[in-house]
Amino acid sequence: MDALDVETFFVCKNEEEGRNLMLGLLKGWGFKDVDVVFAQYEGPGARIRGRAYIYRPADQYAWLLPADKGGQK
């Protein structure tokens, strides 16, 4: 798995607050590398899609590296 996408609707006052809620949620779950990839404010809140990256494109997977270079044993 390279990334996890989560999409939900937050009741909030504007798009920025919705984005901040999503980033806080993903970081609260323990993910360190997170982004908002979609945001749409409408009516009482915002539809937000966040992405938590485990590995970014071109990252080297730890289980493929030799143990002496940070890989898993």
Backbone hydrogen bonds in HBPLUS format (Angstrom, degrees):
<---DONOR---> <-ACCEPTOR-->    atom                        ^
c    i                          cat <-CA-CA->   ^        H-A-AA   ^      H-
h    n   atom  resd res      DA  || num        DHA   H-A  angle D-A-AA Bond
n    s   type  num  typ     dist DA aas  dist angle  dist       angle   num
A0054-ILE N   A0002-ASP O   2.76 MM  52  5.15 168.1  1.78 141.7 143.9     1
A0055-TYR N   A0002-ASP O   3.03 MM  53  4.82 166.3  2.05 132.2 134.4     2
A0004-LEU N   A0052-ALA O   2.83 MM  48  5.14 150.7  1.91 142.9 152.9     3
A0052-ALA N   A0004-LEU O   2.86 MM  48  5.14 164.2  1.88 148.9 153.2     4
A0006-VAL N   A0050-GLY O   2.88 MM  44  5.28 160.4  1.92 150.9 156.2     5
A0050-GLY N   A0006-VAL O   2.77 MM  44  5.28 161.4  1.80 161.7 161.3     6
A0008-THR N   A0048-ILE O   3.00 MM  40  5.68 156.9  2.05 157.3 162.5     7
A0048-ILE N   A0008-THR O   2.91 MM  40  5.68 165.5  1.93 170.3 174.8     8
A0010-PHE N   A0046-ALA O   2.90 MM  36  5.41 161.4  1.93 157.7 157.2     9
A0046-ALA N   A0010-PHE O   2.87 MM  36  5.41 152.6  1.95 154.2 161.0    10
A0012-CYS N   A0044-PRO O   3.28 MM  32  6.60 135.7  2.49 127.5 139.7    11
A0018-GLY N   A0014-ASN O   3.22 MM   4  6.56 156.7  2.28 147.6 154.2    12
A0019-ARG N   A0015-GLU O   2.89 MM   4  6.21 157.7  1.94 156.0 161.8    13
A0020-ASN N   A0016-GLU O   2.98 MM   4  6.24 162.6  2.01 150.5 154.9    14
A0021-LEU N   A0017-GLU O   2.91 MM   4  6.15 150.0  2.00 146.8 155.2    15
A0022-MET N   A0018-GLY O   3.04 MM   4  6.33 156.9  2.10 149.3 154.6    16
A0023-LEU N   A0019-ARG O   2.99 MM   4  6.28 168.3  2.00 157.1 159.9    17
A0024-GLY N   A0020-ASN O   2.96 MM   4  6.04 158.5  2.01 144.0 150.3    18
A0025-LEU N   A0021-LEU O   2.91 MM   4  6.09 149.4  2.01 143.2 151.8    19
A0026-LEU N   A0022-MET O   3.00 MM   4  6.28 170.0  2.01 160.6 161.0    20
A0027-LYS N   A0023-LEU O   2.97 MM   4  6.10 161.5  2.01 148.2 154.0    21
A0028-GLY N   A0024-GLY O   2.82 MM   4  5.83 146.6  1.93 139.2 149.0    22
A0029-TRP N   A0025-LEU O   3.09 MM   4  6.40 129.5  2.35 140.2 152.9    23
A0029-TRP N   A0026-LEU O   3.18 MM   3  5.15 136.0  2.39  93.7 105.6    24
A0031-PHE N   A0026-LEU O   3.26 MM   5  5.87 156.6  2.32 154.1 147.5    25
A0030-GLY N   A0027-LYS O   2.94 MM   3  5.12 157.0  2.00 106.3 112.8    26
A0053-TYR N   A0033-ASP O   2.83 MM  20  5.46 166.7  1.85 171.8 174.4    27
A0035-ASP N   A0051-ARG O   2.91 MM  16  5.29 149.1  2.01 147.6 157.4    28
A0051-ARG N   A0035-ASP O   2.80 MM  16  5.29 163.0  1.83 153.1 156.5    29
A0037-VAL N   A0049-ARG O   2.86 MM  12  5.72 150.7  1.94 152.4 162.2    30
A0049-ARG N   A0038-PHE O   2.92 MM  11  5.00 165.2  1.94 141.6 142.2    31
A0040-GLN N   A0047-ARG O   2.93 MM   7  5.21 145.3  2.05 145.5 155.3    32
A0047-ARG N   A0040-GLN O   2.87 MM   7  5.21 160.4  1.91 149.9 147.7    33
A0042-GLU N   A0045-GLY O   2.83 MM   3  5.77 166.4  1.85 170.1 173.4    34
A0045-GLY N   A0042-GLU O   3.37 MM   3  5.77 170.1  2.38 123.9 124.9    35
A0059-ASP N   A0056-ARG O   2.98 MM   3  5.49 158.5  2.03 139.5 139.9    36
A0064-LEU N   A0061-TYR O   3.06 MM   3  5.55 158.1  2.11 113.6 120.6    37
A0065-LEU N   A0062-ALA O   3.31 MM   3  5.43 153.8  2.38 103.4 110.6    38
A0069-LYS N   A0066-PRO O   2.92 MM   3  5.45 160.4  1.96 117.5 123.9    39
A0071-GLY N   A0066-PRO O   3.08 MM   5  5.08 149.9  2.17 138.1 131.2    40
A0070-GLY N   A0067-ALA O   3.38 MM   3  5.47 150.1  2.48 115.4 111.5    41
